């Protein structure tokens, strides 16, 4: 079934998120209290809410999107390219630009969104931040009323699970066992907040995000038993 999907109909994506504010004390008292309650189970007695705030970027209620990278295949005869681009800067602009991409180029029934652990993280995070920022949710992200087989989403981690719902496999591990160059050769997700708020190096984060998108596409190619992308086939736009 996976082999029947045209590669050109898949939009691969990855997002990078950080805590909405640089420091816990930048939150107002109500938000601090709400964050404390939200993270109580994860923190237990090991961390104070302030010490745990560096992880706030994993929750859409306390984080924000700083980059969405996407990639898509173009195939002309026997010539294959994978085009990669990124949206970054102000979060509202990121979300609107991404929504426009979906509306103008990936809005047909055959179009599918694909990411790694994206059903649990990327897709709902984007939708929640759109609601928070007063942006209309595109049909490809609005799952209300859809039956499971009508949801236009692929998740490479879910594909790897083969129905084993207890199983989590990181992108780094999956690329390693499938013989794909690791995208995690510079920073990892736990460092993005520091690179953004302290180092203020958005270009480094964009490169990291784009490498993840390429890695997801490579994984899907392996699932389909097709040749991996080589450097000359990847185009940054």
Residue pairs with C-beta under 8 A, 6 or more apart in sequence:
2 159
2 220
2 223
2 224
3 224
3 225
5 112
5 154
6 110
7 73
7 75
8 72
8 73
8 74
8 75
9 108
9 110
9 111
9 112
10 72
10 73
10 111
10 112
10 113
10 114
10 154
10 220
11 70
11 71
11 72
11 101
11 102
11 106
11 111
11 112
11 113
11 114
12 70
12 71
12 72
12 114
12 115
12 213
12 216
12 217
12 220
13 68
13 69
13 70
13 71
13 113
13 114
13 115
13 118
13 122
13 213
14 68
14 69
14 115
14 116
14 118
14 122
14 209
14 210
14 212
14 213
14 216
15 65
15 67
15 68
15 69
15 121
15 122
15 125
15 126
15 209
16 65
16 66
16 67
16 189
16 192
16 205
16 208
16 209
17 57
17 58
17 63
17 64
17 65
17 66
17 125
17 192
18 57
18 63
18 64
18 66
18 192
18 193
18 196
18 197
19 53
19 54
19 55
19 56
19 57
19 62
19 63
19 64
19 193
19 197
20 56
20 62
20 63
20 64
21 27
22 197
23 53
24 32
24 35
24 49
24 50
24 53
25 32
25 50
27 35
31 62
32 49
34 61
35 49
35 53
35 56
35 62
36 49
38 59
38 61
38 62
39 49
39 52
39 55
42 52
42 55
43 49
43 52
54 193
54 194
56 62
56 63
57 63
57 64
57 192
57 193
58 121
60 124
60 125
60 128
60 129
60 132
61 128
61 132
63 125
64 91
64 129
65 91
65 94
65 95
65 125
65 126
65 129
66 88
66 91
66 94
66 192
66 196
66 202
66 205
67 86
67 87
67 88
67 94
67 202
67 205
67 206
67 209
68 86
68 87
68 88
68 94
68 98
68 126
68 209
69 84
69 85
69 86
69 87
69 206
69 209
69 210
69 212
69 213
70 84
70 85
70 86
70 87
70 98
70 101
70 213
71 82
71 83
71 84
71 85
71 210
71 213
71 214
71 216
71 217
72 82
72 83
72 106
73 80
73 81
73 82
73 83
73 217
74 80
74 81
74 82
74 83
75 81
80 229
80 233
81 233
81 234
81 235
82 214
82 217
82 229
82 233
82 234
82 235
83 235
83 236
83 237
84 210
84 213
84 214
84 234
84 235
84 236
84 237
85 236
85 237
86 206
86 209
86 210
87 93
87 94
87 97
87 98
87 101
88 94
88 202
88 205
88 206
89 202
91 129
91 133
92 133
92 135
95 126
95 129
95 130
95 133
95 135
96 135
98 126
99 130
99 135
99 136
99 138
102 138
102 140
102 141
103 138
106 113
106 140
107 138
107 139
107 140
109 152
111 140
111 152
112 152
112 153
112 154
113 123
113 140
113 141
113 152
113 153
113 154
114 153
114 154
114 155
114 156
114 216
114 217
114 220
115 122
115 123
115 154
115 155
115 156
115 216
116 155
116 156
116 157
116 171
116 174
116 212
116 215
116 216
116 219
117 155
117 157
117 168
117 171
118 153
118 155
119 153
119 155
119 158
120 155
120 157
123 141
123 153
126 141
127 137
127 141
127 142
130 136
130 137
130 141
131 137
140 152
143 151
154 220
156 171
156 174
156 216
156 219
156 220
156 223
157 168
157 169
157 171
157 174
159 223
160 167
160 169
160 174
161 167
161 169
171 183
171 184
171 212
171 215
171 216
171 219
172 182
172 183
172 184
172 188
174 180
174 219
175 181
175 182
175 183
175 215
175 218
175 219
176 182
178 218
178 219
178 222
179 222
180 215
180 218
180 219
180 222
180 228
181 215
181 218
182 215
183 208
183 211
183 212
183 214
183 215
184 211
185 211
186 204
186 207
186 208
187 195
187 204
187 205
187 208
192 205
192 208
195 201
195 204
195 205
196 202
196 205
210 236
214 229
214 234
217 229
218 228
218 229
221 227
221 228
221 229
222 228
